[in-house]
Amino acid sequence: MTHRKAALINCPTCGKEQVWSADNPWRPFCSERCRLIDFGAWANEEHSIPVDPELDEFD
């Protein structure tokens, strides 16, 4: 019988190591609190996805 090792990841907000599991409803975060902190940062435009300004203009 082959056993798979559980994948360990770090929470993007607090860095706490955790097992990547379908049992965690907040993954990749460790908790709802960390998920909400990250969501708030996006809402406040503290995070953004870089874009190429040349691709943003129409000819």
C-alpha positions in Angstrom: 0.0 0.0 0.0 1.4 3.4 -1.0 0.9 6.3 1.4 1.1 9.9 0.1 2.8 12.5 2.2 0.6 15.4 3.1 1.6 18.6 1.4 2.7 21.3 3.9 2.1 24.9 2.9 2.6 28.2 4.7 -0.3 30.5 5.2 0.1 33.5 2.9 -0.9 35.9 5.7 0.8 34.7 8.9 3.2 32.1 7.5 2.0 29.4 9.8 2.8 25.9 8.4 -0.2 23.7 7.8 -1.3 20.6 5.9 -3.0 21.3 2.5 -6.3 19.6 3.1 -9.9 19.6 1.8 -10.8 19.7 5.5 -9.6 23.3 5.7 -12.4 25.5 4.3 -10.0 28.5 4.3 -7.1 27.0 2.4 -4.6 28.3 1.4 -5.0 30.3 4.6 -4.8 28.8 8.1 -8.0 30.5 9.4 -10.9 32.7 8.5 -9.1 35.6 10.2 -6.1 35.3 7.8 -8.4 35.0 4.8 -10.2 38.2 5.8 -7.0 40.1 6.4 -5.9 39.2 2.9 -9.3 40.1 1.4 -9.1 43.5 3.2 -5.7 44.1 1.7 -7.0 43.5 -1.8 -10.1 45.7 -1.1 -7.8 48.5 0.1 -5.7 48.1 -3.1 -2.6 47.1 -1.0 -2.2 44.1 -3.4 -2.5 44.3 -7.1 -1.7 42.3 -10.2 1.0 44.0 -12.3 0.0 44.8 -15.9 1.8 45.9 -19.0 0.5 49.4 -19.8 1.1 48.9 -23.5 -1.4 46.0 -23.5 -4.0 48.2 -21.7 -4.3 50.7 -24.6 -6.4 50.2 -27.7 -5.2 51.3 -31.2 
